[in-house]
Amino acid sequence: MIALHDVVQYIAHMQAIFSLAPYARLMATKSNLRQLREVAGLSVRELARQISESPTNVSYWERSGQIPRSDVLLPIAKALGVTVHDLLGEPKPGRVVAPGGKLGQVFEQVGKLPRRQQQKVIEMAEGFLALHKNTSGKPA
């Protein structure tokens, strides 16, 4: 009888420690995931493909405001180019250095190229920005 009481206390204690209540408050805005996905320029289907989930799950998380499983939080954040804190709606602890979305994915791929090819990409981007600046009359 004493052992059973200890187990019940232990379970109650662990449930209090690992309660999802603080996290449910963080994803209270149902559109947080959707807004981040749209800013990243990804469709539901594309995000789902990148995190190896079904589009139905992504759509459910967006509509319901439910927190995605812990094993997909980091892949979602990486695909969107945000931190897990951003995904959950917590204040940013620091500045995100890399751009997110498709631009972040392209930069990640360029970063894997040899230095000489990276330099060519940089020159092409700088030329495009200079051309854009000259045609629009405004800085890029």
N, C-alpha and C positions, 0 to 999 in steps of 0.2 A: 504494500500500500504506500509506503514511503517512497519507493522508487518510482511508482506511477505518478505521484504528486510532483516529484522532481522533474520528470519528463514533461509533464504538462507545463510546469513553470518554465522549463528550458525552451519549449516550443513557443510559448507566449513571448518570452524574452527575445528569441530570434525573429519572430514575426514583427515585433516592435522595431528591432534594429533594421531589418531589411524591408520595411514597409514601403510600398510604392506610392504612398500618399504624397510625399514631397515631389516625386517625379510627375505624378498626375497633374499637380498644380502647374508644373513647368510647361507641359504640353496642353494647357488649358485652351489655348487658342487653336482651334481646329485647323486653321489655314496656315499655321507656321510651316509645316512640311511642304505644303503646296506652294507657298510664297517662295521658299528657298529653292524648290525645284524649278519654278518658273524663272526666277532670277538667274539660275544656272543655265537656263535654256534647254532643259531636258524634258522630254515627254514622260508620262507615267511608264510607258513601255520601255523607253531607253533607260530610265533609272532602274527599273526592275531587272532589266538585262544586266546592267553593270553590277548589281548587288546579288545576282543569282536568286532572285525572288520572283514570284508571279506578279503581274500587273494588278491582279485582284487584291493582293496584300497591300501594295503601295496605295492603291485607291482607298482601301479600307482605313489605313492609318491616316490618310489625309482627311477623309470624311468624318471619321469618328473622333479624332484627336487622341486615339489610343497610342501609347508609346510602343514603338517597334520593339521587338525582342532585343535583348542586350547584345546578341551575337551579330545583329545587323546594324546597330547604331553607328559603329565606326565605319563600316563600308558605305553607309548612306552619307555620313558626314564627308568622307573622302570624295565620293562621287559628286557631291554638291559643292565641294571646295569650302566647306565650313568646318567649325569644330563641333564636337558633340555638345558642348555648352550652347552653341548657337542653335543647334537642332532642338535641344530641350527648352530653349527660351531663356537660358541663364545669361547673366551679363558676361560679356567677353572678358576673359582674364588677360588677354594680350592681343596684339595685332596679328592678323593672318597675313603672312608674307606672300604666299602664292595666290594667284587668281583662281577662281573656281570655275565650275562648269566646263564647257567645251574649250574655252581658252586655256584653262588650267591643264586640261588633258593634252592639248597641243603642246604647251610648254613642257609638260612632263616628257612627251615623246621627243621633242627637240633636245631636251637635256640629256637624252640617251645617245644622241648622235655624236660622231667624232667632232673635235673642236673646230676643224676647218669647215665642216658642214654647218655647225652652229653659227659660225661667223657669217656664212653666206645668208643664213636665215635672218640674222640681225641686220645685215646690210639691206636685204630686201625689205624688211619691216621699216627700217629707218627711211629708205627711199619712198615707201608708200606713205609714211607719216609726213614727210617733207612735201610730197605731191599734194596730199590732202590739205595741208596747211596753206599751200600756195593757191589752191583752187577755191578754198572756202574763205580765205582771208582771216581765218581765226586759227589759233593754236589747236592742234589735234587733241 
